Amino acid sequence: MRLAQVLGAAWTLPNTLIGLSAGLAGMAAGARWRWRARELALVVERWPWGPGGAMTLGNVILLKGTSLDVACFTYEHQAGRAHHPPVRLADHERAHVYQYLLLGPLFLPVYLLCGGISVRNPFERAADHYAMHGHGWFPLGRRAQSSRPKPNSAANR
């Protein structure tokens, strides 16, 4: 497993360099760095730009606040498409790190083609799924979960 993580980190290095550059720029405004082994990422705390929450670039997480260990709502919950309990921001962002390790330099173009930062993006929904359940961090191979009963289920009788 460690070898796969090292190979993934090398594969996503172009994305990580973008994250490192953004983190360095944020240091001038008071951002600070902290390694989080569980997330396999360097976390830039108090990153001064953006609307809030966090953004992952390779093995770098740009965090607006001071801790990844906060509760947040899923994208589907915020959009009113589902009622989910709050999830840990760290778990959501860790899923994105895993996605980057797998797709490397392909991640950003694919992510943007899939809808960017929105509930429509299967990468965001997969990260939320991982944060809720501890598995399913990649969007392929997962069936879309629906809160509606199936047409022939006992719930409709």
Disulfide bonds with the S-S distance in Angstrom:
none
